[in-house]
Amino acid sequence: MQCRDACAACCVVPHIVQPYFGMPEGKKAGERCVHLSDSDRCGLFGDPRRPSWCIQFQAEPEFCGQSKEEAFQLLTWLNTASAPDVH
């Protein structure tokens, strides 16, 4: 599957624990990556400073659905379901 143009769900929804260029504390779930442009494009695409999570993520129908809105819903559910329990 090709990445949906200007979707950005994978740049907003997930919690990224590892610190990376421009986000030394990582990224909270639902927070826009600082490298995401106003046109919802990755400013680090192809840059070695891009987080490993982003490099490894592959657009797939089970993660991205049939629309940008569905991608946000699916990735939010997956991010919540995979979050560690905090007691």
PALUMFI-196255 format. One record per atom (N, C-alpha, C, CB): z, x, y; residue in one letter. Coordinates in steps of 0.1 Angstrom, whole numbers, plus 5000, padded with zeros to 4 digits. Glycine has a CB too. Example, Ala and Ser with C-alpha at 12.3 -4.5 7.8 and 13.67 -1.06 7.14 Angstrom:
<pts>
507851324943a/507851234955a/507851324967a/509051134955a/507151284978s/507151374989s/507951295000s/505751414994s/
</pts>
This chain:
<pts>
500050094988m/500050005000m/500050095012m/501249905000m/499250055022q/499250125035q/500350075044q/497850115042q/500950165051c/501950125061c/501350025071c/502550245068c/502149915074r/501649815083r/501749875097r/502549685082r/500649855105d/500549915118d/501649855127d/499149885124d/502449945133a/503449905143a/504549815137a/502849835155a/504849835125c/505949745118c/507349805122c/505749755103c/507549925119a/508849995123a/510049955116a/509049985138a/509949865106a/511149815099a/511949935093a/510849715088a/511250035087c/511850145081c/512450245091c/510850215072c/512150225104c/512650305115c/513850245122c/511550345125c/514050115118v/515150045125v/516250005115v/514649915131v/515849945104v/516849885094v/517749985088v/516049815084v/517350085081p/518250165073p/519250255080p/517450265064p/520350275074h/521350365078h/521050505073h/522850315073h/520850595082i/520550735077i/521850825080i/519250795085i/522450865070v/523650945071v/523451085076v/524350945057v/522451145071q/522251285075q/521851305090q/521151345067q/522451405096p/522051425110p/520651485110p/523051535117p/519851455121y/518551505122y/518251525137y/517551415115y/517051585139f/516651615153f/516751495162f/515251675153f/517451505172g/517551395182g/518651295179g/516251325183g/519151295166m/520151205162m/521251275154m/519651075154m/522051355161p/523051445154p/524051375146p/523651535164p/524251245148e/525251165140e/524551085130e/526051075150e/523251105128g/522451015119g/522050885127g/523150985106g/521750785119k/521350655125k/522050545118k/519850635124k/522650445126k/523350335121k/522350225116k/524350275131k/522650145107a/521850035103a/521449945114a/522449955091a/520249915116g/519849825127g/519549895140g/520849725129g/519850025141e/519650105153e/518250165153e/520750215154e/517550145164r/516150205165r/516350365165r/515450165178r/515450425158c/515450575158c/514950615172c/514450625147c/515550715178v/515150765191v/513750815192v/516150875195v/513150845180h/511750885180h/510750775178h/511550985169h/511150655178l/510350535177l/509750505191l/511050415170l/508450505192s/507850485205s/507950335209s/506450525206s/507650305221d/507650165226d/506550085218d/507350155241d/505550155213s/504550085205s/504850085190s/503150145207s/506150115187d/506650115173d/505950215164d/506549975167d/505750335169r/505150435161r/506150555161r/503750485167r/506150625150c/507050735148c/506550865156c/507150775133c/507450915164g/507151025172g/507251155164g/507951035184g/507851155152l/508051275144l/507151275132l/509451275139l/506151175131f/505351175119f/504551305118f/504351055120f/504651365106g/503951495104g/504751615109g/502651495110g/505851595116d/506751695121d/507751745111d/507451655135d/507951875109p/508951915099p/510451875102p/508952065097p/510651825115r/512051785119r/512251645115r/512251805134r/511251575109r/511451435105r/512451435093r/510051375100r/513351335093p/514351325083p/513751315069p/515251205085p/514351365059s/513851365045s/513751225040s/514751445036s/514651135044w/514650995040w/513250935045w/515750905046w/512850965057c/511650905062c/510450965055c/511550935077c/510451095052i/509351155045i/509151095031i/509551305044i/510251065024q/510251015011q/509950865010q/511551045004q/510150795020f/509950645020f/508450615018f/510550575032f/508150535009q/506750495007q/506650345009q/506250534992q/505750295017a/505450155018a/505050095005a/504450125030a/505849995001e/505549924988e/505749774991e/506449974976e/505049684984p/505249544986p/506649494984p/504349464977p/507349554974e/508749514972e/509749544983e/509249574959e/509349644992f/510149685003f/509649625016f/510249835004f/508349605017c/507649575030c/507149435030c/506549665032c/507049365019g/506649225018g/505249205024g/507649145026g/505049085029q/503649045034q/503549045049q/503348905028q/504649075056s/504649075071s/505749165076s/504848935076s/505649195089k/506749275095k/508049205094k/506349295110k/508149075096e/509348995095e/509949005081e/509148845099e/509048995071e/509549005057e/510049145054e/508448965047e/509449245060a/509849385058a/511249405064a/508849485065a/511549345075f/512849355081f/513849285072f/512849295095f/513549165067q/514449095058q/514749165045q/513848955054q/513649215039l/513849285026l/514649415028l/512449315020l/514249495038l/514949625040l/516449605044l/514249705050l/516649495052t/518049465055t/518849425043t/518149345065t/518249345034w/518949315022w/519249435013w/518149205014w/518249515011l/518349645003l/519349735010l/517049715002l/519349755023n/520349835029n/521749785027n/520049845044n/521949655029t/523249595027t/523749605012t/523249445031t/522849575003a/523149584988a/523449724984a/521949524980a/522949824990s/523149964986s/524250034994s/521850044987s/524849965004a/525850035012a/527150055003a/526149945024a/527750165005p/529050184998p/530050085002p/529550324999p/530950044993d/532049964997d/533050035006d/532849914984d/533449975016v/534450035025v/535749955024v/533850045040v/536750015019h/538049945018h/539049995028h/538649965003h/
</pts>
